[in-house]
Amino acid sequence: MIDVLLGLQWGDEGKGKIVDYLAKSYDIIARFQGGPNAGHTLYVDGKKVVLRTIPSGVFHDHCLNLIGNGVVIDPVALQGEIEQLVAIRPDVLKRLFVAHRAHLILPTHRALDAASEAAKGDEKIGSTLKGIGPAYMDKTGRNGLRVGDILSKNFKAKYDKLVQKHTDMLRQYNHQVNWQEWEKDFFAAVEYLKSLQIVNAEYWLEGHLKNGKKILAEGAQGSMLDIDYGTYPFVTSSNTIAAGVCNGLGVAPSHIGDVYGITKAYCTRVGSGPFPTELNDATGAQLREIGHEFGAVTGRERRCGWIDLVALRYTVMLSGVTKLIMTKADVLDHFNPILAGTAYMVDGKETNELPYDLCDTDITPVYKTFAGWDKPISSCANFEETPQVFKDYCKFVEEYLGTKIAFVSNGTGREQLLQIP
């Protein structure tokens, strides 16, 4: 059986910590989409570690870790990430596997990303400029290069053909990038990539499933950034909801079991795009400061606001979430009152459905107010110790979303998770 773990907001929900916590119950952790724009933060032996491409079970000795075919890989970034991890755990490579069908990010993909984003001016989508969007465009355009291609004697010819296409495209932009200076590192990293355990992942997974292994599929970004169902066009380039697991790993829907959905106790977003409950005031700044809301990969400030239960119910529905996990609940220790968005006012009418196009819709959130709790939940050793007002808050969220909260995170530590009975 394959369980799924994914973010339900705009990313940065704390997926890395949760995967790291749950990994003890699984034999394999598999990333099914996204690229090195993901930043899953773990704290290992008191040290902060940010994983960009590698699955978050890598520090568990019993866990195998697969970078699935739905992921786009920058060989240079992957090599750098591996070298950092090997310095902490020298045996990491024994547990890491890479899918043949995962697509590659080329230097010219990064150049196209930068040039395209610069050309948008005030309409920038907030790209991390890692080349991920252009790589996915080549994938769907049937032009891309895959990990398996690096093992072909014709790889350089395939590379040159794709680069020629990209250089023709780059001439359309005024913004020029000296991508040629990145090529030396790219080809060196390709040679390094050849030394890794490259597998036919769909058959590899099938074999492990037949042997009764438990697999956790790890998503990147967040459900509201899904290419089909997110706040288009301010979205990522892959399917970030549970349906993306089947395409991203090459497994049948019948294998999917529980779906863990992760939400912060409030909302954040990086980059441009609609954000109905955003707070452009002192409260939003306080959320950012107390929650340390800065991108794990980019360092960019995250936009902050109260939890949006309308959007959250939408993403819970899309993925069939069976177990909800609320992270950073301890950040709300510092606020009184606490608000939760429960509906939208759109054209003078109240609705609890997400509009088709948030970018072209005037939305005013409707809030329910909760009293702050008089005891910090960060000091609680179990859910029973939490204040009654916090228990009432969790019960309201469960009833609104129609799904059970399984865990509440009350701090950054690996074991700071309160299980809800």
C-alpha positions as CSV (number, residue, x, y, z in Angstrom):
1,M,0.0,0.0,0.0
2,I,1.1,3.6,-0.8
3,D,0.1,6.3,1.6
4,V,0.4,9.9,0.5
5,L,1.6,13.0,2.2
6,L,1.1,16.4,0.7
7,G,0.6,20.1,1.5
8,L,-2.8,21.6,1.4
9,Q,-2.0,25.3,1.1
10,W,0.6,27.2,-1.0
11,G,3.6,25.1,0.2
12,D,5.9,25.6,3.2
13,E,3.4,23.7,5.4
14,G,6.2,21.7,7.2
15,K,6.0,18.5,5.1
16,G,9.7,17.6,5.7
17,K,9.4,17.4,9.4
18,I,6.2,15.3,9.2
19,V,7.7,12.9,6.6
20,D,10.8,12.6,8.8
21,Y,8.5,11.7,11.8
22,L,6.4,9.2,9.9
23,A,9.3,7.6,8.1
24,K,9.8,5.1,11.0
25,S,6.6,3.4,9.9
26,Y,7.6,3.1,6.2
27,D,10.1,1.1,4.2
28,I,10.3,3.5,1.2
29,I,9.8,7.3,0.9
30,A,9.2,8.4,-2.7
31,R,9.1,12.0,-4.1
32,F,6.5,12.1,-6.9
33,Q,6.7,15.7,-8.3
34,G,8.4,19.1,-8.1
35,G,12.0,20.1,-8.4
36,P,14.7,21.9,-6.4
37,N,12.4,24.8,-5.6
38,A,11.0,22.6,-2.8
39,G,12.6,23.2,0.6
40,H,11.7,20.5,3.1
41,T,13.3,21.5,6.4
42,L,14.4,18.9,9.0
43,Y,16.2,19.2,12.3
44,V,18.7,16.3,12.7
45,D,20.8,16.1,15.8
46,G,20.0,19.7,16.5
47,K,21.1,20.8,13.0
48,K,18.9,22.4,10.4
49,V,18.9,20.5,7.1
50,V,17.0,21.6,4.0
51,L,16.2,18.9,1.4
52,R,15.4,20.1,-2.1
53,T,15.1,17.0,-4.3
54,I,15.9,14.1,-2.0
55,P,13.0,12.5,-0.1
56,S,12.8,13.3,3.6
57,G,13.3,9.8,4.9
58,V,17.0,9.9,4.0
59,F,18.1,10.0,7.6
60,H,16.4,6.8,8.6
61,D,18.7,3.8,8.2
62,H,15.9,1.4,7.3
63,C,14.3,3.6,4.6
64,L,14.9,3.5,0.9
65,N,14.4,6.8,-0.9
66,L,13.2,7.2,-4.5
67,I,13.3,10.3,-6.6
68,G,10.3,9.5,-8.9
69,N,9.7,10.1,-12.5
70,G,7.4,13.1,-11.8
71,V,10.4,15.1,-10.4
72,V,12.5,17.4,-12.5
73,I,16.2,17.1,-11.5
74,D,19.0,19.7,-11.7
75,P,22.1,17.5,-11.6
76,V,24.2,20.3,-10.1
77,A,21.8,21.0,-7.3
78,L,21.3,17.2,-6.6
79,Q,25.0,16.6,-6.4
80,G,25.5,19.5,-4.0
81,E,22.6,18.3,-1.8
82,I,24.0,14.8,-1.7
83,E,27.5,16.0,-0.8
84,Q,26.0,17.9,2.2
85,L,24.1,14.9,3.4
86,V,27.0,12.5,3.0
87,A,29.0,14.8,5.3
88,I,26.3,14.1,8.0
89,R,25.5,10.5,7.1
90,P,28.2,8.8,4.9
91,D,25.9,5.9,4.0
92,V,23.1,8.0,2.5
93,L,23.9,6.9,-1.1
94,K,23.1,3.3,-0.3
95,R,19.5,4.3,0.3
96,L,19.0,6.6,-2.6
97,F,17.5,5.7,-6.0
98,V,16.6,7.8,-9.0
99,A,13.9,7.0,-11.7
100,H,15.1,6.6,-15.3
101,R,12.1,8.7,-16.4
102,A,12.7,11.8,-14.3
103,H,13.4,14.8,-16.5
104,L,16.5,16.9,-16.3
105,I,16.9,20.7,-15.8
106,L,19.5,22.1,-18.2
107,P,21.4,25.4,-17.8
108,T,19.3,26.8,-20.6
109,H,16.1,25.9,-18.7
110,R,17.4,28.2,-15.9
111,A,18.2,30.9,-18.4
112,L,14.7,30.7,-20.0
113,D,13.1,30.8,-16.6
114,A,15.0,34.0,-15.7
115,A,14.4,35.7,-19.1
116,S,10.7,34.8,-19.1
117,E,10.1,36.0,-15.6
118,A,11.9,39.3,-16.2
119,A,9.8,39.9,-19.3
120,K,6.6,39.7,-17.3
121,G,7.4,42.9,-15.4
122,D,4.6,43.5,-12.8
123,E,2.9,40.3,-13.8
124,K,5.6,38.0,-12.5
125,I,4.3,34.7,-11.2
126,G,7.0,34.5,-8.5
127,S,9.1,31.8,-10.1
128,T,12.1,30.6,-8.1
129,L,14.2,30.8,-11.3
130,K,15.4,27.2,-10.9
131,G,14.4,26.2,-14.5
132,I,11.5,24.0,-13.3
133,G,8.8,25.6,-15.4
134,P,10.7,25.4,-18.7
135,A,11.8,21.8,-17.9
136,Y,8.1,20.8,-17.4
137,M,7.2,22.6,-20.6
138,D,9.8,20.5,-22.5
139,K,8.4,17.4,-20.9
140,T,4.8,18.1,-22.1
141,G,6.2,19.4,-25.4
142,R,8.0,16.1,-25.9
143,N,11.4,17.7,-26.2
144,G,12.8,16.9,-22.7
145,L,15.9,15.0,-21.6
146,R,15.5,12.3,-19.0
147,V,17.9,10.7,-16.5
148,G,18.0,7.6,-18.7
149,D,19.3,9.7,-21.6
150,I,22.6,10.3,-19.8
151,L,23.4,6.6,-20.2
152,S,22.9,6.9,-24.0
153,K,25.9,7.3,-26.3
154,N,23.9,9.9,-28.1
155,F,23.3,12.1,-25.0
156,K,25.5,15.0,-26.1
157,A,23.7,15.2,-29.5
158,K,20.3,15.2,-27.8
159,Y,21.6,17.9,-25.4
160,D,22.9,20.1,-28.2
161,K,19.6,19.8,-30.1
162,L,17.6,20.9,-27.2
163,V,20.0,23.7,-26.3
164,Q,19.7,25.0,-29.9
165,K,15.9,25.2,-29.5
166,H,16.4,27.1,-26.2
167,T,18.9,29.6,-27.6
168,D,16.5,30.4,-30.4
169,M,13.8,31.1,-27.8
170,L,16.2,33.2,-25.7
171,R,16.7,35.6,-28.6
172,Q,13.1,36.7,-28.1
173,Y,14.0,38.3,-24.8
174,N,16.0,41.4,-23.9
175,H,17.1,39.8,-20.7
176,Q,20.3,37.8,-21.4
177,V,21.8,35.2,-19.1
178,N,25.3,33.8,-19.5
179,W,24.2,30.2,-19.2
180,Q,27.3,28.9,-20.9
181,E,29.3,29.4,-17.7
182,W,27.1,26.8,-16.0
183,E,27.8,24.1,-18.5
184,K,31.0,22.8,-17.0
185,D,29.4,22.1,-13.7
186,F,26.4,20.6,-15.4
187,F,28.3,18.0,-17.3
188,A,30.5,17.2,-14.3
189,A,27.2,16.7,-12.3
190,V,25.8,14.5,-15.1
191,E,28.9,12.2,-14.7
192,Y,28.2,12.1,-10.9
193,L,24.5,11.3,-11.6
194,K,25.6,8.3,-13.6
195,S,27.2,6.8,-10.5
196,L,23.9,6.8,-8.6
197,Q,21.4,3.9,-8.4
198,I,19.2,4.6,-11.5
199,V,16.2,2.3,-11.7
200,N,13.1,1.6,-13.7
201,A,11.0,3.0,-10.9
202,E,7.6,1.6,-11.9
203,Y,9.0,-2.0,-11.8
204,W,11.1,-1.2,-8.8
205,L,8.0,-0.1,-6.9
206,E,5.9,-2.9,-8.1
207,G,8.5,-5.4,-6.8
208,H,8.5,-3.8,-3.4
209,L,4.7,-3.6,-3.2
210,K,4.5,-7.3,-4.0
211,N,6.9,-8.0,-1.1
212,G,4.6,-6.1,1.2
213,K,6.7,-3.0,1.7
214,K,5.0,0.1,3.0
215,I,5.6,3.2,0.9
216,L,5.0,6.9,1.6
217,A,4.7,9.2,-1.4
218,E,6.0,12.7,-0.6
219,G,4.7,15.7,-2.3
220,A,6.3,19.1,-2.8
221,Q,4.9,22.6,-3.0
222,G,1.2,22.7,-2.0
223,S,-2.2,21.8,-3.3
224,M,-3.2,25.4,-4.1
225,L,-0.2,25.5,-6.5
226,D,-1.5,22.6,-8.5
227,I,-1.2,23.2,-12.3
228,D,-4.9,22.3,-12.8
229,Y,-6.6,23.2,-9.6
230,G,-4.5,25.9,-8.0
231,T,-4.7,29.6,-8.2
232,Y,-3.8,29.6,-11.9
233,P,-1.7,31.1,-13.5
234,F,0.2,31.6,-10.2
235,V,0.9,27.9,-9.8
236,T,3.7,25.4,-10.2
237,S,4.1,23.2,-13.2
238,S,3.1,19.8,-11.8
239,N,0.1,18.1,-10.1
240,T,0.6,18.6,-6.4
241,I,-2.6,16.8,-5.3
242,A,-3.0,13.1,-4.5
243,A,-3.9,12.2,-8.1
244,G,-0.3,13.2,-9.1
245,V,1.1,10.2,-7.2
246,C,0.0,7.7,-9.9
247,N,1.6,9.7,-12.7
248,G,4.6,10.8,-10.7
249,L,5.5,7.2,-9.6
250,G,3.9,4.9,-12.1
251,V,1.6,3.2,-9.8
252,A,-2.1,2.3,-10.0
253,P,-4.8,4.2,-8.1
254,S,-5.8,0.9,-6.3
255,H,-2.5,1.0,-4.4
256,I,-3.3,4.4,-2.7
257,G,-4.2,4.1,1.0
258,D,-4.2,7.0,3.6
259,V,-3.7,10.6,2.4
260,Y,-2.0,12.8,5.0
261,G,-2.8,16.5,4.3
262,I,-0.7,19.1,6.0
263,T,-1.8,22.6,6.8
264,K,-0.3,25.3,9.0
265,A,-2.5,26.8,11.7
266,Y,-2.4,30.0,9.6
267,C,-1.6,30.7,6.0
268,T,1.5,31.7,4.1
269,R,2.4,32.3,0.5
270,V,5.7,33.1,-1.3
271,G,5.7,35.2,-4.5
272,S,2.8,36.6,-6.4
273,G,-0.8,35.4,-6.7
274,P,-4.1,35.7,-4.9
275,F,-4.3,35.2,-1.1
276,P,-7.8,36.1,0.3
277,T,-6.8,36.0,4.0
278,E,-3.5,37.9,3.7
279,L,-2.7,40.4,6.4
280,N,-0.8,43.4,5.3
281,D,-0.6,44.8,8.8
282,A,1.2,44.4,12.1
283,T,-0.5,41.1,12.7
284,G,0.8,39.7,9.4
285,A,4.3,41.0,10.2
286,Q,4.1,39.4,13.7
287,L,3.1,36.0,12.2
288,R,6.1,36.2,9.9
289,E,8.5,37.1,12.7
290,I,7.3,34.5,15.2
291,G,6.8,31.8,12.6
292,H,10.2,32.5,11.0
293,E,8.4,32.7,7.6
294,F,11.2,32.9,5.1
295,G,11.8,30.5,2.2
296,A,14.0,27.5,3.1
297,V,15.5,27.6,-0.5
298,T,15.0,31.2,-1.6
299,G,15.1,33.1,1.7
300,R,12.2,35.2,0.5
301,E,9.7,36.7,3.0
302,R,6.5,34.8,3.1
303,R,3.2,36.6,2.9
304,C,1.1,35.7,6.0
305,G,-2.5,35.6,7.0
306,W,-5.2,33.8,9.0
307,I,-6.1,30.2,8.1
308,D,-8.4,30.0,5.1
309,L,-10.8,27.1,5.7
310,V,-12.6,27.7,2.4
311,A,-9.5,26.9,0.4
312,L,-8.5,24.2,2.9
313,R,-11.8,22.3,2.5
314,Y,-11.4,22.6,-1.3
315,T,-7.9,20.9,-1.2
316,V,-9.1,18.3,1.4
317,M,-11.8,17.4,-1.1
318,L,-9.5,17.2,-4.1
319,S,-7.1,14.7,-2.5
320,G,-9.5,12.8,-0.3
321,V,-7.5,13.6,2.9
322,T,-8.0,11.0,5.5
323,K,-5.6,12.3,8.2
324,L,-5.1,16.0,8.7
325,I,-1.9,17.4,10.3
326,M,-1.7,20.9,11.6
327,T,1.7,22.4,11.9
328,K,3.0,25.5,13.7
329,A,0.0,25.7,16.0
330,D,2.4,27.0,18.7
331,V,2.9,30.2,16.7
332,L,-0.7,31.1,17.6
333,D,0.3,31.0,21.3
334,H,1.2,34.6,20.8
335,F,-2.2,35.8,19.4
336,N,-5.5,36.9,21.0
337,P,-8.0,36.8,19.3
338,I,-7.3,34.2,16.6
339,L,-9.3,34.3,13.4
340,A,-10.3,31.7,10.8
341,G,-11.7,32.4,7.4
342,T,-15.0,30.4,7.0
343,A,-16.6,32.0,3.9
344,Y,-16.0,34.5,1.1
345,M,-18.2,37.5,0.2
346,V,-18.2,37.5,-3.7
347,D,-20.4,40.0,-5.5
348,G,-22.4,40.6,-2.4
349,K,-23.1,37.0,-1.8
350,E,-21.6,34.7,0.8
351,T,-20.1,31.4,-0.4
352,N,-18.0,28.6,1.0
353,E,-16.9,27.5,-2.4
354,L,-13.6,28.5,-4.0
355,P,-14.3,30.7,-7.1
356,Y,-13.0,29.5,-10.5
357,D,-10.6,32.4,-10.8
358,L,-9.3,34.1,-7.6
359,C,-7.2,36.4,-9.7
360,D,-10.2,38.1,-11.3
361,T,-12.6,38.0,-8.4
362,D,-13.1,40.5,-5.7
363,I,-13.1,38.4,-2.5
364,T,-13.7,39.6,1.1
365,P,-13.2,36.8,3.7
366,V,-15.7,36.2,6.4
367,Y,-14.0,35.3,9.7
368,K,-14.9,33.4,12.9
369,T,-13.2,34.7,16.0
370,F,-11.6,32.5,18.6
371,A,-10.2,33.5,22.0
372,G,-6.5,33.0,22.4
373,W,-5.4,30.2,24.8
374,D,-4.0,31.1,28.2
375,K,-1.3,28.3,28.2
376,P,1.3,27.9,25.5
377,I,0.8,24.6,23.6
378,S,4.5,24.6,22.9
379,S,4.9,23.4,26.5
380,C,2.4,20.6,26.3
381,A,3.7,17.0,26.2
382,N,0.4,15.6,24.8
383,F,-2.9,16.8,23.4
384,E,-4.7,16.2,26.7
385,E,-2.5,18.9,28.3
386,T,-3.5,21.6,25.8
387,P,-6.0,24.3,26.8
388,Q,-9.7,23.6,26.3
389,V,-10.0,26.6,23.9
390,F,-7.4,25.1,21.7
391,K,-9.2,21.7,21.7
392,D,-12.4,23.6,20.7
393,Y,-10.5,25.3,17.9
394,C,-9.3,21.9,16.6
395,K,-12.8,20.4,16.9
396,F,-14.3,23.3,14.8
397,V,-11.6,22.9,12.1
398,E,-12.4,19.1,12.0
399,E,-16.1,19.7,11.7
400,Y,-15.7,22.4,9.0
401,L,-13.4,20.3,6.9
402,G,-15.1,17.0,7.5
403,T,-11.9,15.1,8.3
404,K,-10.0,14.2,11.4
405,I,-6.9,15.9,12.7
406,A,-4.3,13.2,13.5
407,F,-1.4,15.3,14.7
408,V,-0.7,18.9,15.8
409,S,2.9,20.2,15.6
410,N,3.8,22.4,18.6
411,G,7.4,23.1,17.9
412,T,10.3,22.7,15.5
413,G,11.8,19.6,17.2
414,R,11.5,16.2,15.4
415,E,9.4,14.8,18.3
416,Q,7.2,17.9,18.9
417,L,4.0,16.4,17.5
418,L,0.9,15.9,19.6
419,Q,-1.2,12.9,18.5
420,I,-5.0,13.5,18.8
421,P,-6.8,10.4,20.0
